[in-house]
């Protein structure tokens, strides 16, 4: 499942990454791969901002606004059957695009 393009809060600090692979192991949407002994983000738009990667990174290399933003809006929209509203655009009640 793809989420809204270019809105993920996911961040990766390559200087702190040791390439342990935990992020790739716990990510439910295969956002990460391990290349040259470092994590790499292969599909940022698949990130649902669940926070599993950041919560399991012992080295603090990952950041994500878990449980907020557009992932939460999409889930709310699916539950209610309405358009997702995440508040990314001030004064705009439409989904982020």
N, CA, C and O atoms as CSV, one atom per row, in Angstrom:
chain,resi,resn,atom,element,x,y,z
A,1,UNK,N,N,0.846,-1.182,0.000
A,1,UNK,CA,C,0.000,0.000,0.000
A,1,UNK,C,C,0.886,1.238,0.000
A,1,UNK,O,O,1.818,1.345,0.798
A,2,UNK,N,N,0.598,2.147,-0.875
A,2,UNK,CA,C,1.311,3.413,-0.923
A,2,UNK,C,C,0.496,4.443,-0.151
A,2,UNK,O,O,-0.734,4.395,-0.128
A,3,UNK,N,N,1.188,5.349,0.462
A,3,UNK,CA,C,0.543,6.421,1.198
A,3,UNK,C,C,0.657,7.693,0.378
A,3,UNK,O,O,0.938,7.619,-0.818
A,4,UNK,N,N,0.458,8.813,0.954
A,4,UNK,CA,C,0.532,10.066,0.217
A,4,UNK,C,C,1.984,10.392,-0.117
A,4,UNK,O,O,2.865,10.224,0.726
A,5,UNK,N,N,2.236,10.852,-1.324
A,5,UNK,CA,C,3.599,11.083,-1.796
A,5,UNK,C,C,4.270,12.257,-1.091
A,5,UNK,O,O,3.657,13.293,-0.837
A,6,UNK,N,N,5.529,12.060,-0.790
A,6,UNK,CA,C,6.429,13.094,-0.295
A,6,UNK,C,C,5.973,13.797,0.981
A,6,UNK,O,O,6.198,14.998,1.137
A,7,UNK,N,N,5.337,13.068,1.890
A,7,UNK,CA,C,4.896,13.686,3.143
A,7,UNK,C,C,5.423,12.964,4.383
A,7,UNK,O,O,5.202,13.428,5.501
A,8,UNK,N,N,6.105,11.859,4.209
A,8,UNK,CA,C,6.582,11.083,5.353
A,8,UNK,C,C,7.584,11.884,6.179
A,8,UNK,O,O,8.406,12.620,5.633
A,9,UNK,N,N,7.507,11.734,7.494
A,9,UNK,CA,C,8.427,12.416,8.400
A,9,UNK,C,C,9.673,11.577,8.676
A,9,UNK,O,O,10.490,11.955,9.516
A,10,UNK,N,N,9.832,10.467,8.001
A,10,UNK,CA,C,10.947,9.555,8.199
A,10,UNK,C,C,12.276,10.223,7.881
A,10,UNK,O,O,12.439,10.850,6.834
A,11,UNK,N,N,13.226,10.079,8.807
A,11,UNK,CA,C,14.569,10.610,8.594
A,11,UNK,C,C,15.610,9.576,8.973
A,11,UNK,O,O,15.413,8.809,9.915
A,12,UNK,N,N,16.722,9.549,8.242
A,12,UNK,CA,C,17.806,8.609,8.494
A,12,UNK,C,C,19.124,9.367,8.551
A,12,UNK,O,O,19.506,10.026,7.583
A,13,UNK,N,N,19.822,9.275,9.682
A,13,UNK,CA,C,21.130,9.884,9.852
A,13,UNK,C,C,22.173,8.810,9.555
A,13,UNK,O,O,22.437,7.943,10.387
A,14,UNK,N,N,22.764,8.876,8.357
A,14,UNK,CA,C,23.709,7.852,7.924
A,14,UNK,C,C,24.942,7.779,8.821
A,14,UNK,O,O,25.533,6.709,8.967
A,15,UNK,N,N,25.333,8.888,9.416
A,15,UNK,CA,C,26.512,8.910,10.282
A,15,UNK,C,C,26.303,8.067,11.548
A,15,UNK,O,O,27.268,7.549,12.110
A,16,UNK,N,N,25.058,7.927,11.995
A,16,UNK,CA,C,24.766,7.148,13.197
A,16,UNK,C,C,24.430,5.690,12.905
A,16,UNK,O,O,24.421,4.860,13.814
A,17,UNK,N,N,24.156,5.378,11.659
A,17,UNK,CA,C,23.738,4.024,11.278
A,17,UNK,C,C,24.930,3.068,11.286
A,17,UNK,O,O,25.997,3.382,10.757
A,18,UNK,N,N,24.732,1.889,11.900
A,18,UNK,CA,C,25.765,0.860,11.928
A,18,UNK,C,C,25.475,-0.282,10.957
A,18,UNK,O,O,26.294,-1.187,10.797
A,19,UNK,N,N,24.315,-0.239,10.314
A,19,UNK,CA,C,23.954,-1.288,9.369
A,19,UNK,C,C,23.515,-2.580,10.029
A,19,UNK,O,O,23.630,-3.650,9.432
A,20,UNK,N,N,23.012,-2.494,11.256
A,20,UNK,CA,C,22.605,-3.703,11.989
A,20,UNK,C,C,21.424,-4.411,11.329
A,20,UNK,O,O,21.256,-5.618,11.503
A,21,UNK,N,N,20.612,-3.685,10.581
A,21,UNK,CA,C,19.493,-4.287,9.862
A,21,UNK,C,C,18.192,-4.365,10.625
A,21,UNK,O,O,17.203,-4.875,10.099
A,22,UNK,N,N,18.163,-3.878,11.843
A,22,UNK,CA,C,16.949,-3.965,12.650
A,22,UNK,C,C,15.795,-3.213,11.977
A,22,UNK,O,O,14.660,-3.691,11.999
A,23,UNK,N,N,16.062,-2.058,11.386
A,23,UNK,CA,C,14.996,-1.281,10.732
A,23,UNK,C,C,14.345,-2.083,9.610
A,23,UNK,O,O,13.120,-2.110,9.491
A,24,UNK,N,N,15.159,-2.729,8.797
A,24,UNK,CA,C,14.626,-3.544,7.701
A,24,UNK,C,C,13.845,-4.737,8.238
A,24,UNK,O,O,12.874,-5.184,7.627
A,25,UNK,N,N,14.274,-5.237,9.370
A,25,UNK,CA,C,13.614,-6.386,9.989
A,25,UNK,C,C,12.234,-6.039,10.532
A,25,UNK,O,O,11.305,-6.834,10.394
A,26,UNK,N,N,12.082,-4.872,11.146
A,26,UNK,CA,C,10.816,-4.536,11.807
A,26,UNK,C,C,9.852,-3.724,10.955
A,26,UNK,O,O,8.679,-3.611,11.312
A,27,UNK,N,N,10.298,-3.164,9.855
A,27,UNK,CA,C,9.429,-2.323,9.021
A,27,UNK,C,C,8.370,-3.176,8.321
A,27,UNK,O,O,8.713,-4.093,7.576
A,28,UNK,N,N,7.085,-2.884,8.551
A,28,UNK,CA,C,6.025,-3.692,7.947
A,28,UNK,C,C,5.817,-3.440,6.456
A,28,UNK,O,O,5.064,-4.164,5.805
A,29,UNK,N,N,6.479,-2.414,5.909
A,29,UNK,CA,C,6.263,-2.078,4.496
A,29,UNK,C,C,7.544,-2.066,3.666
A,29,UNK,O,O,7.574,-1.478,2.585
A,30,UNK,N,N,8.606,-2.712,4.163
A,30,UNK,CA,C,9.864,-2.857,3.421
A,30,UNK,C,C,10.399,-1.516,2.907
A,30,UNK,O,O,10.804,-1.399,1.750
A,31,UNK,N,N,10.393,-0.526,3.767
A,31,UNK,CA,C,10.891,0.802,3.405
A,31,UNK,C,C,12.419,0.816,3.336
A,31,UNK,O,O,12.997,1.641,2.628
A,32,UNK,N,N,13.073,-0.084,4.060
A,32,UNK,CA,C,14.536,-0.080,4.167
A,32,UNK,C,C,15.178,-1.293,3.511
A,32,UNK,O,O,14.563,-2.347,3.350
A,33,UNK,N,N,16.431,-1.101,3.143
A,33,UNK,CA,C,17.313,-2.180,2.740
A,33,UNK,C,C,18.671,-1.873,3.371
A,33,UNK,O,O,18.915,-0.747,3.805
A,34,UNK,N,N,19.537,-2.853,3.422
A,34,UNK,CA,C,20.888,-2.647,3.922
A,34,UNK,C,C,21.835,-2.722,2.732
A,34,UNK,O,O,21.902,-3.737,2.039
A,35,UNK,N,N,22.566,-1.630,2.506
A,35,UNK,CA,C,23.513,-1.543,1.392
A,35,UNK,C,C,24.837,-1.024,1.920
A,35,UNK,O,O,24.875,-0.026,2.640
A,36,UNK,N,N,25.905,-1.687,1.572
A,36,UNK,CA,C,27.247,-1.254,1.974
A,36,UNK,C,C,27.347,-0.992,3.471
A,36,UNK,O,O,27.934,0.001,3.901
A,37,UNK,N,N,26.769,-1.895,4.257
A,37,UNK,CA,C,26.820,-1.845,5.720
A,37,UNK,C,C,26.148,-0.610,6.315
A,37,UNK,O,O,26.540,-0.135,7.380
A,38,UNK,N,N,25.138,-0.096,5.624
A,38,UNK,CA,C,24.306,1.004,6.118
A,38,UNK,C,C,22.873,0.792,5.647
A,38,UNK,O,O,22.622,0.166,4.617
A,39,UNK,N,N,21.948,1.324,6.422
A,39,UNK,CA,C,20.550,1.294,6.000
A,39,UNK,C,C,20.352,2.288,4.871
A,39,UNK,O,O,21.050,3.298,4.786
A,40,UNK,N,N,19.406,1.997,4.017
A,40,UNK,CA,C,19.025,2.910,2.946
A,40,UNK,C,C,17.507,2.887,2.840
A,40,UNK,O,O,16.883,1.834,2.974
A,41,UNK,N,N,16.923,4.045,2.602
A,41,UNK,CA,C,15.481,4.141,2.400
A,41,UNK,C,C,15.215,3.870,0.928
A,41,UNK,O,O,15.676,4.610,0.059
A,42,UNK,N,N,14.462,2.799,0.651
A,42,UNK,CA,C,14.199,2.429,-0.737
A,42,UNK,C,C,12.820,2.865,-1.208
A,42,UNK,O,O,12.593,2.981,-2.412
A,43,UNK,N,N,11.897,3.108,-0.288
A,43,UNK,CA,C,10.550,3.507,-0.700
A,43,UNK,C,C,9.901,4.362,0.394
A,43,UNK,O,O,9.050,3.881,1.142
A,44,UNK,N,N,10.305,5.618,0.477
A,44,UNK,CA,C,9.805,6.540,1.500
A,44,UNK,C,C,8.288,6.672,1.469
A,44,UNK,O,O,7.670,6.842,2.519
A,45,UNK,N,N,7.680,6.597,0.303
A,45,UNK,CA,C,6.230,6.772,0.190
A,45,UNK,C,C,5.433,5.588,0.739
A,45,UNK,O,O,4.213,5.674,0.875
A,46,UNK,N,N,6.111,4.487,1.054
A,46,UNK,CA,C,5.428,3.356,1.685
A,46,UNK,C,C,5.457,3.451,3.204
A,46,UNK,O,O,4.820,2.648,3.885
A,47,UNK,N,N,6.187,4.421,3.740
A,47,UNK,CA,C,6.271,4.588,5.188
A,47,UNK,C,C,4.930,5.060,5.735
A,47,UNK,O,O,4.378,6.063,5.282
A,48,UNK,N,N,4.412,4.317,6.721
A,48,UNK,CA,C,3.136,4.691,7.332
A,48,UNK,C,C,3.343,5.380,8.681
A,48,UNK,O,O,2.397,5.578,9.443
A,49,UNK,N,N,4.595,5.739,8.960
A,49,UNK,CA,C,4.939,6.478,10.174
A,49,UNK,C,C,4.537,5.741,11.454
A,49,UNK,O,O,4.083,6.357,12.418
A,50,UNK,N,N,4.709,4.419,11.450
A,50,UNK,CA,C,4.345,3.640,12.642
A,50,UNK,C,C,5.373,3.776,13.755
A,50,UNK,O,O,5.042,3.592,14.926
A,51,UNK,N,N,6.617,4.095,13.405
A,51,UNK,CA,C,7.662,4.296,14.394
A,51,UNK,C,C,8.415,3.045,14.793
A,51,UNK,O,O,9.281,3.112,15.666
A,52,UNK,N,N,8.117,1.899,14.185
A,52,UNK,CA,C,8.799,0.656,14.548
A,52,UNK,C,C,10.301,0.762,14.311
A,52,UNK,O,O,11.089,0.265,15.115
A,53,UNK,N,N,10.699,1.394,13.233
A,53,UNK,CA,C,12.125,1.500,12.918
A,53,UNK,C,C,12.856,2.356,13.954
A,53,UNK,O,O,13.878,1.936,14.497
A,54,UNK,N,N,12.345,3.531,14.225
A,54,UNK,CA,C,12.987,4.435,15.182
A,54,UNK,C,C,12.974,3.857,16.589
A,54,UNK,O,O,13.941,4.011,17.334
A,55,UNK,N,N,11.898,3.201,16.950
A,55,UNK,CA,C,11.787,2.611,18.278
A,55,UNK,C,C,12.732,1.444,18.502
A,55,UNK,O,O,13.041,1.103,19.644
A,56,UNK,N,N,13.190,0.831,17.427
A,56,UNK,CA,C,14.082,-0.316,17.531
A,56,UNK,C,C,15.518,-0.007,17.127
A,56,UNK,O,O,16.361,-0.904,17.129
A,57,UNK,N,N,15.807,1.226,16.786
A,57,UNK,CA,C,17.170,1.612,16.417
A,57,UNK,C,C,17.934,2.005,17.679
A,57,UNK,O,O,17.673,3.052,18.272
A,58,UNK,N,N,18.874,1.164,18.082
A,58,UNK,CA,C,19.654,1.409,19.298
A,58,UNK,C,C,20.619,2.578,19.151
A,58,UNK,O,O,21.160,3.057,20.147
A,59,UNK,N,N,20.841,3.040,17.937
A,59,UNK,CA,C,21.865,4.033,17.680
A,59,UNK,C,C,21.302,5.425,17.389
A,59,UNK,O,O,22.060,6.368,17.160
A,60,UNK,N,N,19.982,5.552,17.397
A,60,UNK,CA,C,19.350,6.848,17.166
A,60,UNK,C,C,19.489,7.371,15.752
A,60,UNK,O,O,19.419,8.579,15.524
A,61,UNK,N,N,19.686,6.467,14.797
A,61,UNK,CA,C,19.877,6.879,13.406
A,61,UNK,C,C,18.568,7.222,12.698
A,61,UNK,O,O,18.584,7.865,11.649
A,62,UNK,N,N,17.440,6.800,13.258
A,62,UNK,CA,C,16.152,7.008,12.597
A,62,UNK,C,C,15.239,7.905,13.419
A,62,UNK,O,O,15.198,7.825,14.646
A,63,UNK,N,N,14.524,8.744,12.727
A,63,UNK,CA,C,13.499,9.580,13.346
A,63,UNK,C,C,12.242,9.490,12.503
A,63,UNK,O,O,12.301,9.367,11.279
A,64,UNK,N,N,11.112,9.553,13.173
A,64,UNK,CA,C,9.832,9.544,12.471
A,64,UNK,C,C,8.779,10.078,13.431
A,64,UNK,O,O,8.791,9.756,14.619
A,65,UNK,N,N,7.874,10.891,12.915
A,65,UNK,CA,C,6.762,11.388,13.720
A,65,UNK,C,C,5.702,10.311,13.806
A,65,UNK,O,O,4.673,10.400,13.136
A,66,UNK,N,N,5.937,9.291,14.623
A,66,UNK,CA,C,5.042,8.129,14.657
A,66,UNK,C,C,3.653,8.488,15.181
A,66,UNK,O,O,3.501,9.276,16.115
A,67,UNK,N,N,2.660,7.890,14.556
A,67,UNK,CA,C,1.278,8.061,14.988
A,67,UNK,C,C,0.672,9.401,14.643
A,67,UNK,O,O,-0.420,9.725,15.111
A,68,UNK,N,N,1.351,10.177,13.843
A,68,UNK,CA,C,0.841,11.491,13.475
A,68,UNK,C,C,0.875,11.642,11.966
A,68,UNK,O,O,1.257,10.723,11.242
A,69,UNK,N,N,0.479,12.791,11.514
A,69,UNK,CA,C,0.605,13.102,10.099
A,69,UNK,C,C,-0.319,12.319,9.211
A,69,UNK,O,O,-1.417,11.928,9.605
A,70,UNK,N,N,0.140,12.103,8.023
A,70,UNK,CA,C,-0.711,11.553,6.985
A,70,UNK,C,C,-1.065,10.089,7.191
A,70,UNK,O,O,-2.136,9.659,6.763
A,71,UNK,N,N,-0.195,9.302,7.835
A,71,UNK,CA,C,-0.548,7.902,8.083
A,71,UNK,C,C,-1.779,7.828,8.967
A,71,UNK,O,O,-2.694,7.045,8.709
A,72,UNK,N,N,-1.799,8.635,9.998
A,72,UNK,CA,C,-2.956,8.667,10.891
A,72,UNK,C,C,-4.198,9.144,10.142
A,72,UNK,O,O,-5.292,8.616,10.340
A,73,UNK,N,N,-4.023,10.141,9.285
A,73,UNK,CA,C,-5.144,10.662,8.512
A,73,UNK,C,C,-5.716,9.602,7.573
A,73,UNK,O,O,-6.933,9.479,7.435
A,74,UNK,N,N,-4.841,8.844,6.935
A,74,UNK,CA,C,-5.310,7.793,6.028
A,74,UNK,C,C,-6.085,6.716,6.774
A,74,UNK,O,O,-7.126,6.255,6.305
A,75,UNK,N,N,-5.581,6.319,7.928
A,75,UNK,CA,C,-6.281,5.311,8.719
A,75,UNK,C,C,-7.647,5.832,9.150
A,75,UNK,O,O,-8.645,5.116,9.062
A,76,UNK,N,N,-7.693,7.081,9.616
A,76,UNK,CA,C,-8.961,7.688,9.999
A,76,UNK,C,C,-9.933,7.762,8.837
A,76,UNK,O,O,-11.129,7.527,9.004
A,77,UNK,N,N,-9.417,8.090,7.651
A,77,UNK,CA,C,-10.257,8.144,6.459
A,77,UNK,C,C,-10.817,6.787,6.078
A,77,UNK,O,O,-11.971,6.676,5.664
A,78,UNK,N,N,-9.988,5.745,6.222
A,78,UNK,CA,C,-10.458,4.391,5.915
A,78,UNK,C,C,-11.541,3.952,6.894
A,78,UNK,O,O,-12.510,3.300,6.504
A,79,UNK,N,N,-11.376,4.308,8.155
A,79,UNK,CA,C,-12.346,3.919,9.175
A,79,UNK,C,C,-13.670,4.639,8.983
A,79,UNK,O,O,-14.735,4.033,9.098
A,80,UNK,N,N,-13.604,5.938,8.689
A,80,UNK,CA,C,-14.825,6.740,8.581
A,80,UNK,C,C,-15.415,6.761,7.181
A,80,UNK,O,O,-16.571,7.142,6.996
A,81,UNK,N,N,-14.614,6.348,6.181
A,81,UNK,CA,C,-15.083,6.397,4.803
A,81,UNK,C,C,-15.045,7.805,4.221
A,81,UNK,O,O,-15.635,8.060,3.171
A,82,UNK,N,N,-14.356,8.714,4.897
A,82,UNK,CA,C,-14.241,10.101,4.426
A,82,UNK,C,C,-12.849,10.352,3.879
A,82,UNK,O,O,-11.955,9.520,4.031
A,83,UNK,N,N,-12.665,11.503,3.239
A,83,UNK,CA,C,-11.355,11.906,2.742
A,83,UNK,C,C,-10.407,12.090,3.920
A,83,UNK,O,O,-10.807,12.646,4.943
A,84,UNK,N,N,-9.156,11.635,3.802
A,84,UNK,CA,C,-8.197,11.833,4.882
A,84,UNK,C,C,-7.865,13.312,5.063
A,84,UNK,O,O,-7.687,14.045,4.091
A,85,UNK,N,N,-7.785,13.732,6.314
A,85,UNK,CA,C,-7.433,15.114,6.636
A,85,UNK,C,C,-6.269,15.062,7.621
A,85,UNK,O,O,-6.400,14.539,8.727
A,86,UNK,N,N,-5.127,15.613,7.201
A,86,UNK,CA,C,-3.964,15.540,8.080
A,86,UNK,C,C,-3.508,16.902,8.572
A,86,UNK,O,O,-2.670,16.974,9.471
A,87,UNK,N,N,-4.025,17.966,8.020
A,87,UNK,CA,C,-3.665,19.284,8.496
A,87,UNK,C,C,-2.327,19.781,8.004
A,87,UNK,O,O,-1.789,20.734,8.567
A,88,UNK,N,N,-1.767,19.171,6.970
A,88,UNK,CA,C,-0.470,19.614,6.462
A,88,UNK,C,C,-0.538,21.013,5.862
A,88,UNK,O,O,0.431,21.770,5.929
A,89,UNK,N,N,-1.659,21.348,5.289
A,89,UNK,CA,C,-1.830,22.678,4.706
A,89,UNK,C,C,-2.728,23.477,5.631
A,89,UNK,O,O,-3.909,23.165,5.780
A,90,UNK,N,N,-2.178,24.493,6.243
A,90,UNK,CA,C,-2.966,25.296,7.185
A,90,UNK,C,C,-4.197,25.859,6.486
A,90,UNK,O,O,-4.110,26.409,5.388
A,91,UNK,N,N,-5.323,25.713,7.132
A,91,UNK,CA,C,-6.567,26.238,6.584
A,91,UNK,C,C,-7.155,25.406,5.464
A,91,UNK,O,O,-8.157,25.790,4.861
A,92,UNK,N,N,-6.540,24.269,5.183
A,92,UNK,CA,C,-7.007,23.413,4.096
A,92,UNK,C,C,-7.526,22.116,4.688
A,92,UNK,O,O,-6.792,21.440,5.409
A,93,UNK,N,N,-8.743,21.757,4.414
A,93,UNK,CA,C,-9.341,20.546,4.960
A,93,UNK,C,C,-9.231,19.353,4.022
A,93,UNK,O,O,-9.936,18.359,4.196
A,94,UNK,N,N,-8.352,19.443,3.029
A,94,UNK,CA,C,-8.195,18.312,2.114
A,94,UNK,C,C,-6.966,17.512,2.497
A,94,UNK,O,O,-6.152,17.940,3.316
A,95,UNK,N,N,-6.848,16.339,1.888
A,95,UNK,CA,C,-5.692,15.488,2.151
A,95,UNK,C,C,-4.439,16.110,1.556
A,95,UNK,O,O,-4.500,16.904,0.618
A,96,UNK,N,N,-3.318,15.734,2.118
A,96,UNK,CA,C,-2.030,16.205,1.572
A,96,UNK,C,C,-1.777,15.502,0.259
A,96,UNK,O,O,-1.959,14.289,0.154
A,97,UNK,N,N,-1.370,16.232,-0.713
A,97,UNK,CA,C,-1.057,15.643,-2.025
A,97,UNK,C,C,0.190,16.281,-2.579
A,97,UNK,O,O,0.629,15.929,-3.675
